[in-house]
Each structure stands twice: as C-alpha cells, then as structure tokens.
Amino acid sequence: MERRNFLKSGSLALLLTAHWPKPTNFRSLKVDTLREAARDISVIGEYDVIVTGAGPAGVSAAIEAGRTGAKTLLIETHGCLGGVWTAGYLTWILDNKNKPGLMQEIMQKLQSKPNAATIPSGSTFSFDAEDMKLLLEELCAEAKVDVLFFTRVVSAAQEKGRLTHVFTESKSGREAWKGKLFIDCTGDGDLA
Ligand SMILES: Cc1cc2nc3c(=O)[nH]c(=O)nc-3n(C[C@H](O)[C@H](O)[C@H](O)COP(=O)(O)OP(=O)(O)OC[C@H]3O[C@@H](n4cnc5c(N)ncnc54)[C@H](O)[C@@H]3O)c2cc1C
C-alpha cells in the first residue's frame, strides 16, 4: 500500500473508532491502596549498550551497536524480534526504495530465503513474518547481541542525573541490568 493510501485508511479507522462506546475505566473503580515491601533486586548483567524494545528501531540499534563491538543487551516484552513487523503482523515495508544500510541488507537476505514469500512490488516490500523473526535473530546472534524475550522494562535507576540501570519483570521476577548507554525503542517511551 502506498504511504498516502495507508495514511488515508488510518484516518478512516480513527473516525470510525470515535463512534464506538467507551470502555470501562477499571482504574476509576479503585477500592484501596497497598504498600509493597521494599526488597533488594539482583543486578544480573552489565552492558555497554542496553536497548529496550525490539521492533524495527530497537533491533537495528542493537545489531549496529553489537557490530561495533559494544557489549549489547536487547530487551523485548514479546516472544520474538520485529515488533509491529512480526508480533503486529504488518508484513509490508512501506517506502523501502533506495534505502541503504541495514534495511537493504534485510531485504536482500529475506529475498534469498528458500521459503520466503517476498513479493517486491512498487515501493512496498512484503515478507513472511516467520522469515523476518528468524533473520533478525540470526543478525543479532552474528552481532553477539544478548536478547531477552518475555521481559518488560518497568523502571530505571539513576545516579547524579544519569541513567545507570533498568529494572525488568519476567518469569525470573524483578531484575536489574547495568548499562553505560541506553536506547529507548519501546515505541511508547517507557524507559524515558
Ligand atoms: C496500525 C499500524 C499499521 C502500520 N502498517 C505499516 C505497514 O504496513 N508497513 C510499514 O512499513 N509500516 C507500518 N506501520 C509503521 C511501522 O509499524 C512503524 O514505523 C514501526 O513499527 C516502528 O518501529 P519501532 O521499533 O519504533 O516500534 P514497534 O514496532 O512498535 O516496536 C516496539 C517494540 O518495543 C516493545 N516494547 C514496548 N514496551 C516495552 C517495554 N516496556 N519493555 C520491553 N519491550 C517493550 C514492543 O513489544 C515492540 O516489540 C504501521 C503502524 C501501525 C501502528
């Protein structure tokens, strides 16, 4: 879909949703408050670069950081890399023409996959979500990026106005990760 048509259909969807009944705001039904006990959190790892969110932005930032030799951690709340590209199942890359660097590399590698459903057409490029997940994992592994799946960034610590750690929640509980440099690619600015 061309960018203009994509934006048009987005506006139409917004117009339609304006007429839907409003959902219940459960937070307004608050009955009480509790104070959680303070606890010590283990610092599990120390990295040069910590990237939060593994959508197209985060995965690219992590791969490029890893390729420079920086010890890099990529934290993702879903069970796959790619964000809207894969977990969101929006398997069209719009406006991809004449894009150099990683974008070009990703497109070339997807096209060469034996079971790829890649159909370059006009200025859009479609791909198979499973191929994309696998390729992004391969690129991260090659760049020696450590990846944490099913892990949500929930908080951060700072010292003298500088970010020092992120806190995560996962099946392993609450954990902390020390970093020298942080890149927020959550799409919602969760870390920021
Ligand atoms: C409805 C819709 C349709 C679109 N269709 C297209 C299309 O067809 N073609 C196209 O090229 N572009 C499309 N786009 C645009 C494209 O999806 C975005 O430009 C792109 O996904 C932005 O990448 P991102 O990495 O910034 O964010 P995202 O893809 O949103 O990735 C953010 C990642 O961060 C993770 N995350 C969020 N919070 C946390 C947290 N606290 N801790 C850990 N991880 C977290 C999320 O799980 C996600 O994986 C569409 C966008 C929307 C909303």
The ligand as an ORCA input file, in Angstrom:
! r2SCAN-3c Opt
* xyz 0 1
  C      -1.656      0.120     12.626
  C      -0.284      0.320     12.019
  C      -0.036     -0.150     10.733
  C       1.237      0.001     10.165
  N       1.470     -0.560      8.942
  C       2.692     -0.470      8.380
  C       2.980     -1.133      7.150
  O       2.121     -1.801      6.570
  N       4.233     -1.000      6.641
  C       5.194     -0.262      7.262
  O       6.307     -0.172      6.742
  N       4.945      0.361      8.438
  C       3.740      0.272      9.012
  N       3.483      0.888     10.212
  C       4.563      1.669     10.832
  C       5.604      0.749     11.482
  O       4.936     -0.297     12.147
  C       6.405      1.551     12.479
  O       7.025      2.618     11.793
  C       7.486      0.688     13.136
  O       6.952     -0.490     13.686
  C       8.122      1.481     14.248
  O       9.122      0.674     14.804
  P       9.524      0.777     16.307
  O      10.658     -0.196     16.510
  O       9.757      2.202     16.669
  O       8.228      0.360     17.172
  P       7.450     -1.039     17.337
  O       7.412     -1.824     16.082
  O       6.156     -0.676     17.968
  O       8.334     -1.824     18.386
  C       8.365     -1.527     19.756
  C       8.796     -2.789     20.487
  O       9.009     -2.484     21.855
  C       8.429     -3.488     22.657
  N       8.133     -2.894     23.966
  C       7.211     -1.931     24.226
  N       7.254     -1.579     25.533
  C       8.215     -2.363     26.101
  C       8.746     -2.461     27.423
  N       8.292     -1.709     28.427
  N       9.727     -3.369     27.666
  C      10.213     -4.160     26.646
  N       9.759     -4.089     25.381
  C       8.782     -3.200     25.112
  C       7.195     -3.938     21.882
  O       6.774     -5.237     22.275
  C       7.723     -3.880     20.450
  O       8.308     -5.106     20.051
  C       2.249      0.695     10.847
  C       1.992      1.172     12.141
  C       0.741      0.982     12.717
  C       0.515      1.470     14.132
*
